[in-house]
Amino acid sequence: MPSAPASPSTARAINDRLALRLLQDEGPLTAAELKRLTGLSRPTVADLVERLQDAGLVRIVGESGAERRGPNARVYGLVADRAHLAALDVRLRGVTVTVTDLLGAPLAEAAAPIGGDTETGPAVERAAALLERTVREAGATRLHTVGIGAPGLVDPATGALRDSAGLPAWHRRLVTALRERLSATVLVENETNLAATAELREGAARDRDTFVLLWLGHGVGAAVVLDGALRRGASGGAGEIGFLPVPGTGALPSATDCAGGFHALAGSAAVRELAQAYGIEAGGPDDEGEPAGASAVRAARERPVCWDGTRAAADPADGGPTGGGPADGGPTGDGPADRCRAYRRVGDGPGDAAGAFLDALAERVALGAAAVTAVLDPGCVVLGGELGHAGGAALAERVEARLATLSPLRTEVRASTLGGAAVLRGALLTARDAAQDELFGGPPATAH
């Protein structure tokens, strides 16, 4: 039985919503451009523009430069300061905050470390105060929605951050505290899921609607996107790949400890140990700043070596190589100095310790990817997090090649384009979507 036609009020709401989305995606538009993009009549467009102006959602931002007789056409844009948004990336040892306008344009950003020995109350206060201070610095007087990315499980029924072994208590308390002291809507989501959202919308998976993101940072995790939607699982635990039993760890994980699982192979500390076995050092302790495993991968990929496989100083001024790769003619003589006139980046070819390290790391990562591929057949795996980003194409290509030997299912492996920044970006996108849904009046639909 055919559905009944939409009522006039419903049709107006649908058209308004469509126009608002176009103004967001395409930027400021004239009424004529809105007419062309929506397919609506000129009177209908004129009515919706007037309604949106009266609602304080749209305003005139200029005039078009069209060359014609008579006055130029007015250009309409969204009122970006109608609402403000905030996003938080909550990690084990600190918090990063960004505040933006309704369109996501950044207004202020800040970060603060929170030591592992900080008690729950002071840790919560420090994080909450950082957010409030950043909001003031941004001049954000209308904070509408706050998106929070945090490690751990988020209950799909209640939206609450669940108690997870190994995570500090201040994470859960922070979400509660912000909901108590802010008038804004506070949303929380697992950090890996948010990273996948960002990679889907703006990163390595923009052309995919089905993929799995493997998060490789201090810890490991996965996010599952099927047909453009995140799949969280019955308890919010889909993607807890750190607990995946894999060969090579010498133990099995337990309900409270993932030390014997995939985490023991691909977590930052394990990757750092692997790098050291190949003579590659990472700077800084693993609980501060960039994960040490990611630093090791970056150090391996960026340090140049001679084409004969011997080490070379990174800077020609220090006696290092001064030439290019094979396209530049390769080595030009038989002496040590001649051999180093042409060089390649470590890991770009066989015969050096860093390349062997990346091969060994790819072997480990492929074990987790193979398990996910065998169950979900996503067709694409994105290596996310700081370590996946640092590995770039050199690591992704190795993982894809190894994965092809472990599974008959053809799977493309890509490196993240956003890295660790994906969590904060995903939290902001989530906050922006929620705020716009409320302010714009529901999901978009076809024009009437």
TORKOL-4160 file (C-alpha; in steps of 0.2 Angstrom, whole numbers, padded with zeros to 4 digits, m for minus):
448
<pt num="1" X="0000" Y="0000" Z="0000"/>
<pt num="2" X="0008" Y="0017" Z="m0005"/>
<pt num="3" X="0012" Y="0029" Z="0009"/>
<pt num="4" X="0002" Y="0044" Z="0012"/>
<pt num="5" X="0010" Y="0061" Z="0006"/>
<pt num="6" X="0019" Y="0071" Z="0019"/>
<pt num="7" X="0009" Y="0084" Z="0027"/>
<pt num="8" X="0013" Y="0103" Z="0023"/>
<pt num="9" X="0022" Y="0105" Z="0040"/>
<pt num="10" X="0032" Y="0089" Z="0037"/>
<pt num="11" X="0037" Y="0094" Z="0020"/>
<pt num="12" X="0043" Y="0111" Z="0026"/>
<pt num="13" X="0054" Y="0102" Z="0039"/>
<pt num="14" X="0061" Y="0090" Z="0027"/>
<pt num="15" X="0065" Y="0105" Z="0015"/>
<pt num="16" X="0073" Y="0115" Z="0028"/>
<pt num="17" X="0083" Y="0101" Z="0034"/>
<pt num="18" X="0090" Y="0098" Z="0016"/>
<pt num="19" X="0094" Y="0116" Z="0014"/>
<pt num="20" X="0103" Y="0117" Z="0030"/>
<pt num="21" X="0114" Y="0102" Z="0025"/>
<pt num="22" X="0118" Y="0109" Z="0009"/>
<pt num="23" X="0123" Y="0125" Z="0017"/>
<pt num="24" X="0134" Y="0115" Z="0028"/>
<pt num="25" X="0142" Y="0104" Z="0015"/>
<pt num="26" X="0143" Y="0117" Z="0000"/>
<pt num="27" X="0146" Y="0133" Z="0010"/>
<pt num="28" X="0136" Y="0149" Z="0008"/>
<pt num="29" X="0124" Y="0148" Z="m0007"/>
<pt num="30" X="0112" Y="0160" Z="m0016"/>
<pt num="31" X="0094" Y="0156" Z="m0017"/>
<pt num="32" X="0096" Y="0151" Z="m0035"/>
<pt num="33" X="0110" Y="0139" Z="m0030"/>
<pt num="34" X="0098" Y="0132" Z="m0017"/>
<pt num="35" X="0084" Y="0130" Z="m0030"/>
<pt num="36" X="0096" Y="0121" Z="m0042"/>
<pt num="37" X="0103" Y="0109" Z="m0028"/>
<pt num="38" X="0086" Y="0105" Z="m0020"/>
<pt num="39" X="0075" Y="0104" Z="m0036"/>
<pt num="40" X="0063" Y="0115" Z="m0026"/>
<pt num="41" X="0053" Y="0129" Z="m0034"/>
<pt num="42" X="0058" Y="0147" Z="m0032"/>
<pt num="43" X="0044" Y="0152" Z="m0021"/>
<pt num="44" X="0047" Y="0137" Z="m0010"/>
<pt num="45" X="0065" Y="0141" Z="m0008"/>
<pt num="46" X="0061" Y="0159" Z="m0004"/>
<pt num="47" X="0049" Y="0153" Z="0010"/>
<pt num="48" X="0062" Y="0141" Z="0018"/>
<pt num="49" X="0076" Y="0154" Z="0017"/>
<pt num="50" X="0064" Y="0166" Z="0027"/>
<pt num="51" X="0059" Y="0153" Z="0039"/>
<pt num="52" X="0078" Y="0149" Z="0043"/>
<pt num="53" X="0082" Y="0167" Z="0045"/>
<pt num="54" X="0068" Y="0169" Z="0057"/>
<pt num="55" X="0074" Y="0154" Z="0067"/>
<pt num="56" X="0091" Y="0161" Z="0068"/>
<pt num="57" X="0099" Y="0147" Z="0058"/>
<pt num="58" X="0104" Y="0156" Z="0042"/>
<pt num="59" X="0109" Y="0174" Z="0039"/>
<pt num="60" X="0115" Y="0184" Z="0024"/>
<pt num="61" X="0134" Y="0183" Z="0023"/>
<pt num="62" X="0137" Y="0193" Z="0007"/>
<pt num="63" X="0132" Y="0195" Z="m0011"/>
<pt num="64" X="0137" Y="0185" Z="m0027"/>
<pt num="65" X="0148" Y="0192" Z="m0040"/>
<pt num="66" X="0137" Y="0186" Z="m0054"/>
<pt num="67" X="0139" Y="0198" Z="m0069"/>
<pt num="68" X="0122" Y="0203" Z="m0074"/>
<pt num="69" X="0111" Y="0219" Z="m0073"/>
<pt num="70" X="0102" Y="0223" Z="m0057"/>
<pt num="71" X="0108" Y="0220" Z="m0039"/>
<pt num="72" X="0119" Y="0205" Z="m0035"/>
<pt num="73" X="0110" Y="0190" Z="m0027"/>
<pt num="74" X="0111" Y="0188" Z="m0008"/>
<pt num="75" X="0122" Y="0174" Z="m0002"/>
<pt num="76" X="0116" Y="0164" Z="0013"/>
<pt num="77" X="0126" Y="0155" Z="0026"/>
<pt num="78" X="0123" Y="0145" Z="0042"/>
<pt num="79" X="0124" Y="0155" Z="0058"/>
<pt num="80" X="0140" Y="0146" Z="0065"/>
<pt num="81" X="0139" Y="0154" Z="0082"/>
<pt num="82" X="0122" Y="0149" Z="0085"/>
<pt num="83" X="0129" Y="0135" Z="0096"/>
<pt num="84" X="0147" Y="0129" Z="0101"/>
<pt num="85" X="0154" Y="0112" Z="0103"/>
<pt num="86" X="0168" Y="0104" Z="0113"/>
<pt num="87" X="0177" Y="0087" Z="0110"/>
<pt num="88" X="0188" Y="0078" Z="0123"/>
<pt num="89" X="0201" Y="0064" Z="0119"/>
<pt num="90" X="0203" Y="0056" Z="0136"/>
<pt num="91" X="0219" Y="0045" Z="0138"/>
<pt num="92" X="0227" Y="0036" Z="0152"/>
<pt num="93" X="0238" Y="0050" Z="0156"/>
<pt num="94" X="0230" Y="0066" Z="0150"/>
<pt num="95" X="0216" Y="0075" Z="0141"/>
<pt num="96" X="0215" Y="0085" Z="0125"/>
<pt num="97" X="0201" Y="0097" Z="0122"/>
<pt num="98" X="0195" Y="0107" Z="0107"/>
<pt num="99" X="0181" Y="0120" Z="0106"/>
<pt num="100" X="0173" Y="0124" Z="0089"/>
<pt num="101" X="0158" Y="0133" Z="0082"/>
<pt num="102" X="0143" Y="0124" Z="0075"/>
<pt num="103" X="0151" Y="0121" Z="0059"/>
<pt num="104" X="0167" Y="0113" Z="0067"/>
<pt num="105" X="0179" Y="0128" Z="0064"/>
<pt num="106" X="0191" Y="0127" Z="0079"/>
<pt num="107" X="0191" Y="0141" Z="0091"/>
<pt num="108" X="0203" Y="0135" Z="0105"/>
<pt num="109" X="0212" Y="0119" Z="0110"/>
<pt num="110" X="0222" Y="0114" Z="0125"/>
<pt num="111" X="0229" Y="0098" Z="0133"/>
<pt num="112" X="0235" Y="0093" Z="0151"/>
<pt num="113" X="0244" Y="0078" Z="0157"/>
<pt num="114" X="0236" Y="0069" Z="0172"/>
<pt num="115" X="0249" Y="0057" Z="0181"/>
<pt num="116" X="0245" Y="0039" Z="0185"/>
<pt num="117" X="0247" Y="0043" Z="0203"/>
<pt num="118" X="0234" Y="0057" Z="0203"/>
<pt num="119" X="0219" Y="0053" Z="0214"/>
<pt num="120" X="0201" Y="0052" Z="0206"/>
<pt num="121" X="0195" Y="0069" Z="0213"/>
<pt num="122" X="0209" Y="0080" Z="0208"/>
<pt num="123" X="0210" Y="0071" Z="0191"/>
<pt num="124" X="0192" Y="0074" Z="0187"/>
<pt num="125" X="0194" Y="0093" Z="0193"/>
<pt num="126" X="0209" Y="0095" Z="0182"/>
<pt num="127" X="0201" Y="0088" Z="0167"/>
<pt num="128" X="0184" Y="0098" Z="0169"/>
<pt num="129" X="0193" Y="0114" Z="0173"/>
<pt num="130" X="0203" Y="0112" Z="0157"/>
<pt num="131" X="0187" Y="0111" Z="0147"/>
<pt num="132" X="0179" Y="0126" Z="0156"/>
<pt num="133" X="0195" Y="0136" Z="0153"/>
<pt num="134" X="0196" Y="0132" Z="0135"/>
<pt num="135" X="0178" Y="0136" Z="0132"/>
<pt num="136" X="0181" Y="0153" Z="0140"/>
<pt num="137" X="0196" Y="0156" Z="0130"/>
<pt num="138" X="0186" Y="0152" Z="0114"/>
<pt num="139" X="0173" Y="0164" Z="0119"/>
<pt num="140" X="0160" Y="0150" Z="0117"/>
<pt num="141" X="0144" Y="0157" Z="0126"/>
<pt num="142" X="0132" Y="0144" Z="0119"/>
<pt num="143" X="0140" Y="0127" Z="0123"/>
<pt num="144" X="0128" Y="0114" Z="0116"/>
<pt num="145" X="0136" Y="0097" Z="0115"/>
<pt num="146" X="0152" Y="0089" Z="0121"/>
<pt num="147" X="0159" Y="0073" Z="0113"/>
<pt num="148" X="0171" Y="0063" Z="0123"/>
<pt num="149" X="0182" Y="0049" Z="0117"/>
<pt num="150" X="0189" Y="0037" Z="0130"/>
<pt num="151" X="0196" Y="0019" Z="0131"/>
<pt num="152" X="0185" Y="0006" Z="0138"/>
<pt num="153" X="0167" Y="0000" Z="0134"/>
<pt num="154" X="0152" Y="0011" Z="0132"/>
<pt num="155" X="0135" Y="0003" Z="0137"/>
<pt num="156" X="0125" Y="0004" Z="0121"/>
<pt num="157" X="0109" Y="0004" Z="0131"/>
<pt num="158" X="0113" Y="0018" Z="0144"/>
<pt num="159" X="0128" Y="0027" Z="0135"/>
<pt num="160" X="0138" Y="0026" Z="0151"/>
<pt num="161" X="0157" Y="0022" Z="0151"/>
<pt num="162" X="0158" Y="0005" Z="0159"/>
<pt num="163" X="0170" Y="0000" Z="0173"/>
<pt num="164" X="0185" Y="m0009" Z="0164"/>
<pt num="165" X="0200" Y="m0017" Z="0171"/>
<pt num="166" X="0216" Y="m0007" Z="0170"/>
<pt num="167" X="0207" Y="0010" Z="0167"/>
<pt num="168" X="0208" Y="0024" Z="0179"/>
<pt num="169" X="0192" Y="0028" Z="0189"/>
<pt num="170" X="0193" Y="0046" Z="0185"/>
<pt num="171" X="0188" Y="0042" Z="0167"/>
<pt num="172" X="0170" Y="0037" Z="0172"/>
<pt num="173" X="0169" Y="0050" Z="0185"/>
<pt num="174" X="0173" Y="0064" Z="0173"/>
<pt num="175" X="0159" Y="0059" Z="0162"/>
<pt num="176" X="0147" Y="0060" Z="0176"/>
<pt num="177" X="0154" Y="0076" Z="0183"/>
<pt num="178" X="0153" Y="0085" Z="0166"/>
<pt num="179" X="0135" Y="0080" Z="0165"/>
<pt num="180" X="0132" Y="0087" Z="0182"/>
<pt num="181" X="0141" Y="0104" Z="0180"/>
<pt num="182" X="0137" Y="0108" Z="0162"/>
<pt num="183" X="0120" Y="0112" Z="0154"/>
<pt num="184" X="0127" Y="0105" Z="0137"/>
<pt num="185" X="0123" Y="0088" Z="0131"/>
<pt num="186" X="0138" Y="0076" Z="0135"/>
<pt num="187" X="0141" Y="0061" Z="0124"/>
<pt num="188" X="0154" Y="0047" Z="0127"/>
<pt num="189" X="0160" Y="0034" Z="0114"/>
<pt num="190" X="0174" Y="0022" Z="0114"/>
<pt num="191" X="0190" Y="0030" Z="0107"/>
<pt num="192" X="0193" Y="0017" Z="0093"/>
<pt num="193" X="0175" Y="0019" Z="0087"/>
<pt num="194" X="0177" Y="0038" Z="0086"/>
<pt num="195" X="0194" Y="0035" Z="0076"/>
<pt num="196" X="0184" Y="0024" Z="0064"/>
<pt num="197" X="0171" Y="0038" Z="0062"/>
<pt num="198" X="0184" Y="0050" Z="0058"/>
<pt num="199" X="0193" Y="0039" Z="0045"/>
<pt num="200" X="0176" Y="0035" Z="0037"/>
<pt num="201" X="0171" Y="0053" Z="0035"/>
<pt num="202" X="0188" Y="0062" Z="0032"/>
<pt num="203" X="0202" Y="0049" Z="0032"/>
<pt num="204" X="0208" Y="0033" Z="0024"/>
<pt num="205" X="0191" Y="0025" Z="0022"/>
<pt num="206" X="0181" Y="0039" Z="0014"/>
<pt num="207" X="0177" Y="0028" Z="m0001"/>
<pt num="208" X="0172" Y="0013" Z="0009"/>
<pt num="209" X="0156" Y="0010" Z="0018"/>
<pt num="210" X="0162" Y="m0007" Z="0026"/>
<pt num="211" X="0179" Y="m0009" Z="0034"/>
<pt num="212" X="0188" Y="m0013" Z="0050"/>
<pt num="213" X="0200" Y="m0001" Z="0059"/>
<pt num="214" X="0214" Y="m0009" Z="0069"/>
<pt num="215" X="0219" Y="0004" Z="0082"/>
<pt num="216" X="0238" Y="0002" Z="0086"/>
<pt num="217" X="0243" Y="0014" Z="0099"/>
<pt num="218" X="0248" Y="0012" Z="0118"/>
<pt num="219" X="0235" Y="m0003" Z="0117"/>
<pt num="220" X="0226" Y="m0011" Z="0103"/>
<pt num="221" X="0208" Y="m0012" Z="0098"/>
<pt num="222" X="0197" Y="m0013" Z="0083"/>
<pt num="223" X="0181" Y="m0004" Z="0076"/>
<pt num="224" X="0169" Y="m0012" Z="0064"/>
<pt num="225" X="0160" Y="m0002" Z="0051"/>
<pt num="226" X="0147" Y="m0011" Z="0041"/>
<pt num="227" X="0136" Y="m0003" Z="0028"/>
<pt num="228" X="0142" Y="0014" Z="0034"/>
<pt num="229" X="0137" Y="0011" Z="0052"/>
<pt num="230" X="0147" Y="0007" Z="0068"/>
<pt num="231" X="0143" Y="m0010" Z="0075"/>
<pt num="232" X="0146" Y="m0010" Z="0094"/>
<pt num="233" X="0140" Y="m0027" Z="0099"/>
<pt num="234" X="0127" Y="m0033" Z="0112"/>
<pt num="235" X="0138" Y="m0026" Z="0126"/>
<pt num="236" X="0148" Y="m0012" Z="0117"/>
<pt num="237" X="0163" Y="m0024" Z="0116"/>
<pt num="238" X="0164" Y="m0027" Z="0098"/>
<pt num="239" X="0182" Y="m0025" Z="0093"/>
<pt num="240" X="0191" Y="m0029" Z="0109"/>
<pt num="241" X="0204" Y="m0037" Z="0099"/>
<pt num="242" X="0217" Y="m0035" Z="0113"/>
<pt num="243" X="0209" Y="m0050" Z="0121"/>
<pt num="244" X="0211" Y="m0061" Z="0105"/>
<pt num="245" X="0221" Y="m0077" Z="0108"/>
<pt num="246" X="0235" Y="m0078" Z="0096"/>
<pt num="247" X="0250" Y="m0088" Z="0094"/>
<pt num="248" X="0267" Y="m0082" Z="0100"/>
<pt num="249" X="0262" Y="m0074" Z="0117"/>
<pt num="250" X="0266" Y="m0089" Z="0127"/>
<pt num="251" X="0250" Y="m0087" Z="0137"/>
<pt num="252" X="0231" Y="m0084" Z="0136"/>
<pt num="253" X="0221" Y="m0069" Z="0140"/>
<pt num="254" X="0209" Y="m0069" Z="0154"/>
<pt num="255" X="0193" Y="m0060" Z="0158"/>
<pt num="256" X="0203" Y="m0046" Z="0167"/>
<pt num="257" X="0220" Y="m0046" Z="0158"/>
<pt num="258" X="0224" Y="m0045" Z="0140"/>
<pt num="259" X="0242" Y="m0048" Z="0143"/>
<pt num="260" X="0242" Y="m0065" Z="0134"/>
<pt num="261" X="0231" Y="m0059" Z="0119"/>
<pt num="262" X="0235" Y="m0049" Z="0103"/>
<pt num="263" X="0239" Y="m0034" Z="0114"/>
<pt num="264" X="0255" Y="m0044" Z="0120"/>
<pt num="265" X="0261" Y="m0044" Z="0101"/>
<pt num="266" X="0255" Y="m0027" Z="0095"/>
<pt num="267" X="0254" Y="m0015" Z="0109"/>
<pt num="268" X="0266" Y="m0001" Z="0110"/>
<pt num="269" X="0277" Y="m0009" Z="0124"/>
<pt num="270" X="0278" Y="m0025" Z="0114"/>
<pt num="271" X="0283" Y="m0016" Z="0098"/>
<pt num="272" X="0296" Y="m0006" Z="0107"/>
<pt num="273" X="0304" Y="m0023" Z="0113"/>
<pt num="274" X="0303" Y="m0030" Z="0095"/>
<pt num="275" X="0312" Y="m0014" Z="0088"/>
<pt num="276" X="0326" Y="m0015" Z="0101"/>
<pt num="277" X="0329" Y="m0033" Z="0096"/>
<pt num="278" X="0333" Y="m0026" Z="0078"/>
<pt num="279" X="0344" Y="m0012" Z="0085"/>
<pt num="280" X="0331" Y="0002" Z="0084"/>
<pt num="281" X="0328" Y="0013" Z="0098"/>
<pt num="282" X="0313" Y="0023" Z="0102"/>
<pt num="283" X="0313" Y="0040" Z="0112"/>
<pt num="284" X="0304" Y="0043" Z="0128"/>
<pt num="285" X="0294" Y="0032" Z="0140"/>
<pt num="286" X="0279" Y="0023" Z="0134"/>
<pt num="287" X="0267" Y="0032" Z="0145"/>
<pt num="288" X="0271" Y="0050" Z="0139"/>
<pt num="289" X="0267" Y="0058" Z="0123"/>
<pt num="290" X="0268" Y="0047" Z="0107"/>
<pt num="291" X="0268" Y="0029" Z="0111"/>
<pt num="292" X="0286" Y="0022" Z="0111"/>
<pt num="293" X="0281" Y="0009" Z="0098"/>
<pt num="294" X="0276" Y="0022" Z="0086"/>
<pt num="295" X="0292" Y="0032" Z="0089"/>
<pt num="296" X="0302" Y="0016" Z="0085"/>
<pt num="297" X="0292" Y="0013" Z="0069"/>
<pt num="298" X="0295" Y="0031" Z="0063"/>
<pt num="299" X="0313" Y="0030" Z="0068"/>
<pt num="300" X="0315" Y="0014" Z="0057"/>
<pt num="301" X="0306" Y="0022" Z="0042"/>
<pt num="302" X="0315" Y="0039" Z="0042"/>
<pt num="303" X="0333" Y="0034" Z="0045"/>
<pt num="304" X="0343" Y="0033" Z="0028"/>
<pt num="305" X="0354" Y="0018" Z="0024"/>
<pt num="306" X="0366" Y="0015" Z="0010"/>
<pt num="307" X="0360" Y="0005" Z="m0005"/>
<pt num="308" X="0372" Y="m0009" Z="0001"/>
<pt num="309" X="0362" Y="m0011" Z="0017"/>
<pt num="310" X="0375" Y="m0003" Z="0029"/>
<pt num="311" X="0370" Y="0011" Z="0040"/>
<pt num="312" X="0372" Y="0029" Z="0035"/>
<pt num="313" X="0372" Y="0045" Z="0045"/>
<pt num="314" X="0355" Y="0054" Z="0043"/>
<pt num="315" X="0362" Y="0071" Z="0039"/>
<pt num="316" X="0375" Y="0073" Z="0024"/>
<pt num="317" X="0383" Y="0086" Z="0035"/>
<pt num="318" X="0387" Y="0073" Z="0047"/>
<pt num="319" X="0395" Y="0062" Z="0034"/>
<pt num="320" X="0379" Y="0054" Z="0028"/>
<pt num="321" X="0373" Y="0050" Z="0010"/>
<pt num="322" X="0371" Y="0064" Z="m0002"/>
<pt num="323" X="0363" Y="0056" Z="m0017"/>
<pt num="324" X="0346" Y="0049" Z="m0022"/>
<pt num="325" X="0339" Y="0032" Z="m0026"/>
<pt num="326" X="0341" Y="0020" Z="m0041"/>
<pt num="327" X="0333" Y="0033" Z="m0052"/>
<pt num="328" X="0348" Y="0044" Z="m0049"/>
<pt num="329" X="0360" Y="0031" Z="m0055"/>
<pt num="330" X="0363" Y="0021" Z="m0039"/>
<pt num="331" X="0380" Y="0019" Z="m0031"/>
<pt num="332" X="0394" Y="0026" Z="m0042"/>
<pt num="333" X="0409" Y="0017" Z="m0035"/>
<pt num="334" X="0416" Y="0003" Z="m0025"/>
<pt num="335" X="0423" Y="0013" Z="m0009"/>
<pt num="336" X="0412" Y="0015" Z="0006"/>
<pt num="337" X="0410" Y="0034" Z="0003"/>
<pt num="338" X="0405" Y="0030" Z="m0015"/>
<pt num="339" X="0392" Y="0017" Z="m0009"/>
<pt num="340" X="0384" Y="0030" Z="0002"/>
<pt num="341" X="0382" Y="0043" Z="m0012"/>
<pt num="342" X="0365" Y="0035" Z="m0016"/>
<pt num="343" X="0354" Y="0029" Z="m0002"/>
<pt num="344" X="0336" Y="0024" Z="0002"/>
<pt num="345" X="0325" Y="0026" Z="0017"/>
<pt num="346" X="0326" Y="0012" Z="0030"/>
<pt num="347" X="0312" Y="m0001" Z="0027"/>
<pt num="348" X="0310" Y="0003" Z="0008"/>
<pt num="349" X="0319" Y="m0012" Z="0003"/>
<pt num="350" X="0327" Y="m0029" Z="0009"/>
<pt num="351" X="0344" Y="m0031" Z="0017"/>
<pt num="352" X="0343" Y="m0020" Z="0032"/>
<pt num="353" X="0338" Y="m0022" Z="0050"/>
<pt num="354" X="0324" Y="m0009" Z="0049"/>
<pt num="355" X="0316" Y="m0018" Z="0035"/>
<pt num="356" X="0317" Y="m0034" Z="0044"/>
<pt num="357" X="0309" Y="m0026" Z="0059"/>
<pt num="358" X="0294" Y="m0020" Z="0049"/>
<pt num="359" X="0292" Y="m0037" Z="0041"/>
<pt num="360" X="0292" Y="m0045" Z="0059"/>
<pt num="361" X="0279" Y="m0031" Z="0065"/>
<pt num="362" X="0268" Y="m0034" Z="0049"/>
<pt num="363" X="0268" Y="m0053" Z="0054"/>
<pt num="364" X="0261" Y="m0049" Z="0071"/>
<pt num="365" X="0248" Y="m0036" Z="0065"/>
<pt num="366" X="0243" Y="m0048" Z="0051"/>
<pt num="367" X="0238" Y="m0061" Z="0065"/>
<pt num="368" X="0225" Y="m0049" Z="0072"/>
<pt num="369" X="0219" Y="m0044" Z="0055"/>
<pt num="370" X="0217" Y="m0062" Z="0049"/>
<pt num="371" X="0205" Y="m0066" Z="0063"/>
<pt num="372" X="0195" Y="m0051" Z="0059"/>
<pt num="373" X="0195" Y="m0054" Z="0041"/>
<pt num="374" X="0189" Y="m0072" Z="0043"/>
<pt num="375" X="0174" Y="m0067" Z="0053"/>
<pt num="376" X="0168" Y="m0051" Z="0045"/>
<pt num="377" X="0176" Y="m0051" Z="0027"/>
<pt num="378" X="0177" Y="m0032" Z="0027"/>
<pt num="379" X="0187" Y="m0030" Z="0011"/>
<pt num="380" X="0197" Y="m0016" Z="0019"/>
<pt num="381" X="0207" Y="m0015" Z="0035"/>
<pt num="382" X="0214" Y="0002" Z="0041"/>
<pt num="383" X="0229" Y="0003" Z="0052"/>
<pt num="384" X="0225" Y="0017" Z="0064"/>
<pt num="385" X="0232" Y="0025" Z="0079"/>
<pt num="386" X="0249" Y="0032" Z="0081"/>
<pt num="387" X="0258" Y="0017" Z="0076"/>
<pt num="388" X="0248" Y="0013" Z="0061"/>
<pt num="389" X="0250" Y="0031" Z="0055"/>
<pt num="390" X="0269" Y="0030" Z="0058"/>
<pt num="391" X="0270" Y="0014" Z="0048"/>
<pt num="392" X="0262" Y="0022" Z="0033"/>
<pt num="393" X="0262" Y="0013" Z="0017"/>
<pt num="394" X="0278" Y="0003" Z="0021"/>
<pt num="395" X="0269" Y="m0006" Z="0035"/>
<pt num="396" X="0252" Y="m0007" Z="0027"/>
<pt num="397" X="0259" Y="m0015" Z="0011"/>
<pt num="398" X="0268" Y="m0028" Z="0022"/>
<pt num="399" X="0253" Y="m0032" Z="0032"/>
<pt num="400" X="0242" Y="m0034" Z="0016"/>
<pt num="401" X="0255" Y="m0046" Z="0008"/>
<pt num="402" X="0256" Y="m0057" Z="0024"/>
<pt num="403" X="0237" Y="m0057" Z="0026"/>
<pt num="404" X="0235" Y="m0063" Z="0008"/>
<pt num="405" X="0245" Y="m0079" Z="0014"/>
<pt num="406" X="0234" Y="m0082" Z="0029"/>
<pt num="407" X="0216" Y="m0079" Z="0022"/>
<pt num="408" X="0208" Y="m0083" Z="0005"/>
<pt num="409" X="0198" Y="m0067" Z="0007"/>
<pt num="410" X="0205" Y="m0053" Z="m0003"/>
<pt num="411" X="0208" Y="m0038" Z="0009"/>
<pt num="412" X="0215" Y="m0021" Z="0006"/>
<pt num="413" X="0226" Y="m0014" Z="0020"/>
<pt num="414" X="0228" Y="0005" Z="0021"/>
<pt num="415" X="0237" Y="0016" Z="0033"/>
<pt num="416" X="0228" Y="0029" Z="0043"/>
<pt num="417" X="0229" Y="0047" Z="0037"/>
<pt num="418" X="0223" Y="0054" Z="0054"/>
<pt num="419" X="0233" Y="0044" Z="0066"/>
<pt num="420" X="0231" Y="0048" Z="0085"/>
<pt num="421" X="0221" Y="0064" Z="0080"/>
<pt num="422" X="0207" Y="0053" Z="0074"/>
<pt num="423" X="0199" Y="0051" Z="0091"/>
<pt num="424" X="0197" Y="0070" Z="0094"/>
<pt num="425" X="0191" Y="0073" Z="0077"/>
<pt num="426" X="0178" Y="0058" Z="0078"/>
<pt num="427" X="0172" Y="0066" Z="0095"/>
<pt num="428" X="0170" Y="0082" Z="0087"/>
<pt num="429" X="0160" Y="0075" Z="0072"/>
<pt num="430" X="0149" Y="0066" Z="0084"/>
<pt num="431" X="0145" Y="0081" Z="0094"/>
<pt num="432" X="0142" Y="0091" Z="0078"/>
<pt num="433" X="0130" Y="0078" Z="0071"/>
<pt num="434" X="0120" Y="0078" Z="0087"/>
<pt num="435" X="0119" Y="0097" Z="0089"/>
<pt num="436" X="0114" Y="0099" Z="0071"/>
<pt num="437" X="0101" Y="0085" Z="0072"/>
<pt num="438" X="0093" Y="0094" Z="0087"/>
<pt num="439" X="0095" Y="0112" Z="0080"/>
<pt num="440" X="0090" Y="0107" Z="0062"/>
<pt num="441" X="0075" Y="0097" Z="0067"/>
<pt num="442" X="0079" Y="0078" Z="0063"/>
<pt num="443" X="0087" Y="0068" Z="0049"/>
<pt num="444" X="0088" Y="0074" Z="0031"/>
<pt num="445" X="0076" Y="0067" Z="0018"/>
<pt num="446" X="0071" Y="0070" Z="0000"/>
<pt num="447" X="0064" Y="0087" Z="m0005"/>
<pt num="448" X="0046" Y="0089" Z="m0007"/>
